[in-house]
Amino acid sequence: MSTQTTLASAAIHVVGQYNDAGKTLVGAYRTGVHRLLGGAATRYSDFLGSRQIPLVSEQIKANLIGAQEKVNGFLANRLDIDTSRIVSVMDRVAAGTTSGIETVAGRVARVESPVATSVLNTLNAINQPIATVSVQIADRIAAGAKQIETRVAGEAAKPVRTVKAKAAVAKKPVRRAAARKAA
């Protein structure tokens, strides 16, 4: 965003970025759970297929694997339905918020009083740096959400910058007898 953005456009941008970040995280959650379900199904099938379990025939093993696949299918279907509903709600909230911001900005633009215009211009000048920082934070949150999504999807993400922490300086232990004398 340019440095000459209005507060309304900055607020709309922030709402859009947070909505995108939220949807990205929901997508990453969906992908992660699908991977989890697929991995569990594979391990369960491998376990049953590779073991000779007393009193369990091949037909029973096939039935167990089939039942497990039905449960996984049900869970995956519910996951898709529920996350789609979450995304729908997020879109409605973002659209309502954006509409509200545009309505307020439109009403503010119609103000004709010189005193009110002066006050609004002063408030705009005061809050513009905060709006610019909010836009930058929203952009970083959206980028971070996309990194999480690629990592959950199993793709190689850009390496994360590591920060080395300084080792804590060990304090000399105080003997209790010395502490009592000092008090």
C-alpha positions as CSV (number, residue, x, y, z in Angstrom):
1,M,0.0,0.0,0.0
2,S,1.2,3.5,-0.7
3,T,2.0,5.9,2.0
4,Q,-0.9,8.2,1.0
5,T,-3.6,5.7,1.9
6,T,-6.6,6.8,3.8
7,L,-7.6,5.3,7.1
8,A,-10.6,3.6,5.5
9,S,-8.5,1.9,2.8
10,A,-5.9,0.8,5.3
11,A,-8.7,-0.6,7.5
12,I,-10.2,-2.5,4.6
13,H,-6.8,-3.8,3.6
14,V,-6.2,-5.0,7.1
15,V,-9.6,-6.8,7.3
16,G,-8.9,-8.4,3.9
17,Q,-5.4,-9.6,5.0
18,Y,-6.7,-11.0,8.3
19,N,-9.6,-12.8,6.4
20,D,-7.0,-14.3,4.0
21,A,-4.8,-15.3,6.8
22,G,-7.7,-16.9,8.6
23,K,-8.8,-18.8,5.5
24,T,-5.2,-19.9,4.9
25,L,-4.9,-21.3,8.4
26,V,-8.2,-23.1,8.1
27,G,-6.9,-24.6,4.8
28,A,-3.7,-25.6,6.6
29,Y,-5.7,-27.2,9.4
30,R,-7.8,-29.1,6.8
31,T,-4.7,-30.3,5.0
32,G,-3.0,-31.4,8.2
33,V,-6.0,-33.3,9.4
34,H,-6.4,-35.0,6.0
35,R,-2.7,-36.0,6.2
36,L,-3.2,-37.3,9.8
37,L,-6.3,-39.4,8.7
38,G,-4.4,-40.8,5.7
39,G,-1.4,-41.6,7.8
40,A,-3.5,-43.3,10.5
41,A,-5.3,-45.4,7.8
42,T,-2.1,-46.5,6.2
43,R,-0.5,-47.5,9.5
44,Y,-3.7,-49.4,10.6
45,S,-3.8,-51.2,7.3
46,D,-0.1,-52.0,7.4
47,F,-0.4,-53.2,11.0
48,L,-3.3,-55.6,10.2
49,G,-1.9,-56.8,7.0
50,S,1.5,-57.6,8.3
51,R,0.5,-59.4,11.5
52,Q,-0.7,-62.9,12.1
53,I,-3.3,-62.4,14.8
54,P,-4.9,-65.5,16.4
55,L,-8.6,-66.0,15.7
56,V,-8.6,-63.2,13.1
57,S,-9.1,-64.4,9.5
58,E,-8.3,-62.4,6.4
59,Q,-12.0,-61.7,6.0
60,I,-12.2,-60.1,9.5
61,K,-9.0,-58.1,8.7
62,A,-10.6,-56.8,5.4
63,N,-13.8,-55.9,7.3
64,L,-11.8,-54.0,10.0
65,I,-9.9,-52.1,7.3
66,G,-13.1,-51.4,5.5
67,A,-14.7,-50.1,8.7
68,Q,-11.7,-47.9,9.4
69,E,-11.9,-46.5,5.8
70,K,-15.6,-45.7,6.4
71,V,-14.8,-43.9,9.6
72,N,-12.0,-41.9,7.9
73,G,-14.3,-41.0,5.1
74,F,-16.9,-39.8,7.5
75,L,-14.4,-37.7,9.5
76,A,-12.9,-36.3,6.3
77,N,-16.3,-35.4,5.0
78,R,-17.3,-33.7,8.3
79,L,-14.0,-31.8,8.3
80,D,-14.6,-30.5,4.8
81,I,-18.2,-29.4,5.6
82,D,-17.2,-27.7,8.9
83,T,-14.2,-25.9,7.5
84,S,-16.2,-24.7,4.5
85,R,-18.8,-23.3,7.0
86,I,-16.0,-21.6,8.9
87,V,-14.6,-20.0,5.8
88,S,-18.1,-18.9,4.8
89,V,-18.6,-17.2,8.2
90,M,-15.2,-15.5,7.9
91,D,-16.1,-14.2,4.5
92,R,-19.5,-12.8,5.8
93,V,-17.8,-11.1,8.8
94,A,-15.1,-9.6,6.5
95,A,-17.8,-8.4,4.0
96,G,-19.9,-6.9,6.8
97,T,-16.9,-5.2,8.4
98,T,-15.7,-3.8,5.0
99,S,-19.2,-2.6,4.3
100,G,-19.3,-0.8,7.7
101,I,-16.0,0.8,7.1
102,E,-17.1,2.0,3.6
103,T,-20.3,3.4,5.1
104,V,-18.5,5.3,7.8
105,A,-16.0,6.6,5.3
106,G,-18.7,7.8,3.0
107,R,-20.5,9.6,5.8
108,V,-17.3,11.2,6.9
109,A,-16.6,12.4,3.4
110,R,-20.0,14.2,3.3
111,V,-19.1,16.3,6.4
112,E,-19.2,20.0,5.3
113,S,-18.5,21.8,8.6
114,P,-15.1,23.5,8.5
115,V,-14.5,22.7,12.2
116,A,-15.5,19.0,11.8
117,T,-13.3,18.7,8.7
118,S,-10.4,20.2,10.6
119,V,-10.9,17.8,13.5
120,L,-11.2,14.8,11.1
121,N,-8.0,15.9,9.2
122,T,-6.1,16.1,12.5
123,L,-7.4,12.7,13.6
124,N,-6.4,11.3,10.2
125,A,-2.9,12.7,10.5
126,I,-2.5,11.4,14.0
127,N,-3.7,7.9,13.2
128,Q,-2.1,7.5,9.7
129,P,1.2,6.1,11.1
130,I,-0.8,3.6,13.2
131,A,-2.8,2.6,10.1
132,T,0.4,2.1,8.1
133,V,1.9,-0.1,10.8
134,S,-1.3,-2.1,11.0
135,V,-1.2,-2.7,7.3
136,Q,2.4,-3.9,7.6
137,I,1.5,-6.2,10.4
138,A,-1.5,-7.6,8.5
139,D,0.8,-8.3,5.5
140,R,3.3,-10.2,7.7
141,I,0.6,-12.2,9.3
142,A,-0.8,-13.2,6.0
143,A,2.7,-14.2,4.7
144,G,3.3,-16.2,7.9
145,A,0.0,-18.0,7.5
146,K,1.0,-18.9,3.9
147,Q,4.3,-20.3,5.3
148,I,2.4,-22.4,7.8
149,E,0.2,-23.7,5.0
150,T,3.1,-24.7,2.8
151,R,4.8,-26.4,5.8
152,V,1.7,-28.3,6.7
153,A,1.2,-29.3,3.1
154,G,4.6,-31.0,3.2
155,E,6.2,-28.6,0.8
156,A,9.6,-27.1,1.5
157,A,9.1,-23.7,3.0
158,K,11.6,-20.9,3.1
159,P,13.9,-21.3,6.0
160,V,12.9,-19.4,9.1
161,R,15.4,-17.0,10.5
162,T,16.7,-18.2,13.8
163,V,17.6,-15.8,16.6
164,K,20.3,-16.9,18.9
165,A,19.5,-16.3,22.5
166,K,22.1,-15.1,24.9
167,A,23.0,-17.6,27.6
168,A,21.7,-16.6,31.0
169,V,24.5,-15.6,33.4
170,A,24.5,-17.9,36.4
171,K,24.3,-16.0,39.6
172,K,26.4,-16.9,42.5
173,P,24.4,-18.9,45.0
174,V,23.8,-17.1,48.3
175,R,24.3,-19.1,51.4
176,R,21.4,-19.0,53.8
177,A,23.6,-18.1,56.8
178,A,25.1,-15.2,54.9
179,A,21.7,-14.0,53.9
180,R,20.4,-14.0,57.5
181,K,23.4,-12.0,58.7
182,A,22.8,-9.4,56.0
183,A,19.2,-9.0,57.1
